[in-house]
Every structure is written in C-alpha cells, then in structure tokens.
Amino acid sequence: MGSSTISIPVDEEVARAFQAAPDEQRRAWELMLYLRLRSVTIPTKQNLLQILDRLGKQAQERGLTDEELADMLKKWEDEGRP
C-alpha cells in the first residue's frame, strides 16, 4: 500500500506548535494522527484507539522513555511505514 498526504485545517496556535516542534515530536504526532484516523475510517473488531491507550499506559508504567519512543519511531520510519 502506498502513502498519500492530506491537509487538515488547524488553528494558528496548533500550527505554530507543530512547526516549532522538533522533527521527532512531529513524527510522533503524525503517527498518532495517522493511527487515530485509521481507527475511525477502517473498522476493526476492537477500537484501535482503546488499544493504543492501553499500550501507552502499559509502556509508561514499565518506564518507556521519550528517547526509547524516539528510537521506535525512527525504526518505524526507516522501515518505510506511514
């Protein structure tokens, strides 16, 4: 499956925060938005957002650091995933 780019209108404050964020933070936000949009546009047996929330809480409880998350996102990107 290929990838496409879409534009989403946001207010100026959100746009400024996004544009000012480091690349790693922007990629994390993009991934979160991608997963959320996917969860509402492609039906699944279990709501993807609920799964991600649960996984996020578990990761936080187990001590996942921002650096580890950045490494995971980098690997995700290196593998050519959206």
N, C-alpha and C positions, 0 to 999 in steps of 0.2 A: 504494500500500500504506500503510495506517495504521500507527500505532505503539501498543504496549501497554507497560505497566510490570509488571515481575516483581520479587519479593523473593527475595534469596538469603541464607541464613544465613551469617554470618561470626563469627569470634571477636571478643572485645571490643577487642583491640589494633588489628585491622584496621578495625573500626567507628570507633574514636576517630581513627585516622589519616585515614580518609576524611572524617569530619565536620569535622576540623580543617583539611583541605587547602583552598587557595584554589579558587574556582569553576573557573578554567581547568584546574587539575590534576584536579579531579573530572571535568570533561567529558572530558579526555584519557583518564582511567581508564575512564570509561563507554564511550567509543568503543572502546578496546582490548578491553574485556569483550564488547561487542556483536559486534565482528568475530571474536573467538575463539569465542563461542557460535555465531555464524552458520557459522563454518568447520566446526564439529563436528556441526551439526544439518542443514546443507544441503550435500550432497556436491558437490564441484567436481572438475574434471579435475586441478587442481594444488592441493595443500593451501594454503588461504588463509594460514594461519599462517606457512608457509615463505615465501610471497610477501612478507608483511609484514615478516618478519625480514630478508629480503634488502633490501627497500626501506629499512628502518630503518638498516641498516648502510651502504648507499649514501648515504643522506641525511646520516648522521653523518660519513662520510668526506668529503663535499662541504661540510661546515660548517653544516648546518642548526642554527639556534639555538633555544633554548626560546621566544624571542619570535616567531620565524617559525612555529614549530609552533602557538603560541597563536593567531596570526593565521589559520592554516589551519583550526584547529578552530572559530574564530569564524565564518569564512566557511561552513564545513560546517553549523554550527548555523543561521546566517542563511538558508541555502537550505532549511531545514526537513527536513534529513536526520536520521535517528535517531542 
